[in-house]
Amino acid sequence: MWSLRMRASKIENNKEKHISGAEGIYSLTEAEKVLKNFLKRALEHPKGSPDKIVLTVERIKEPIQKINTLPLKTVLCKSPDEAHEVVKKYLGELGISEKALLSAWKVIKNYKMRGAALIDSLSGHRLEPDKERGVRVSRIQMDKKRRIQIFKKIGKLSTEPQRVIEALTVASKVASCPEIIAELCVSDNPDYTTGYIASKLLGYLRITNIKNEGQDIGGRAFFVKTPSDIEKLIKFLEKTPVIVI
């Protein structure tokens, strides 16, 4: 099996600004079709035309772990204010401090990172070594049968079920880490206003209207128990191949 990855970026003020990314685990016979789709996705992204597209094809040599898909639910909110209260309530019940939540919102509203921030669930301090790049969850794929089930379940609730499947795949790998209590995610796509919170206890909770349409903000934050072996955690998230079943 092979890990296929795409990353598209724009150059602004002599710095690379992340525009879009995609990835999955595929057989070599699937690679050509998948890479064409990745390229099309990079060139047609709502955030504009990229200056640089990187496609990576890497053979997976280690055993692929299988983990369970998080149960999926949707919470309908009428406004960002209501959505933020829902986030605060659920994460508070999991023991995430207000400091940690404020730190997460600061990252989501003010930083443009390829990856996620690792946030101490109590102090709110950021724990990832590279705070410009963050931590990129990689080498992931959802099982085909499970993907079909999710498509059927989410089809009436979302105009972009593929986006939900990709996010659910990421969230399921993240939630499988005993060091991570929960995740908060807001899409950086200006046209996509549904975010989510996820954890082993909560499952995957889609939250509508988490931001206003047209807002160019977004990001991911993982709330981490401390003390934890951060180097080991990052290695699992970025390097260990996983199929979500």
Number of C-alpha atoms within 10 A of each C-alpha: 14 19 21 24 20 19 20 24 22 19 12 9 7 7 9 15 18 20 24 24 19 18 22 21 26 18 11 14 9 11 17 10 9 17 19 11 13 22 18 11 16 25 18 12 15 13 18 13 14 20 14 16 18 12 16 13 16 13 13 16 9 10 9 15 11 15 16 15 25 23 16 16 15 14 13 15 17 11 13 17 13 16 22 16 13 18 19 17 12 16 25 13 9 15 13 24 19 16 15 23 24 13 20 27 19 12 22 23 15 12 16 21 22 21 20 25 31 26 27 26 27 17 15 20 15 22 18 18 14 11 16 14 16 22 24 17 22 24 25 27 23 24 15 12 9 14 20 12 11 19 16 11 14 18 14 9 10 13 10 12 18 15 13 21 19 17 16 25 26 22 26 26 26 23 25 17 16 12 18 22 23 28 25 23 24 22 22 24 19 16 15 19 20 24 24 25 23 26 25 20 12 17 19 24 21 20 26 20 21 27 24 15 13 12 15 16 18 22 26 26 26 29 28 27 18 15 8 14 10 16 10 9 18 18 13 18 21 15 16 18 23 24 21 21 17
